[in-house]
Amino acid sequence: MLDGLEEWIIPLIVIYEYVWFMKGLGMDVNDSIEKTKEYILQPKSNIAAEGVSDLIKTLISFHLKVCLCPCSMMR
């Protein structure tokens, strides 16, 4: 369905939900980052919020916090 569109306008919340979904599946952090990058770096992708480089930095930072933070909210 997405392939038929000229442009994918992706709200930032969709990216966050995608990351949480992969976390829920128990995916490896590096695999999750790579899958997210594949999605947002598509030529058709247009993130409706921050720039893509900011988003990648945020995702990497977030995953580091999830891996290193013992607090229950981050699990």
Beta strands, then each sheet from edge to edge (+ up, - down):
strand 1: 8-11
strand 2: 45-48
sheet 1: 1+ 2+
end
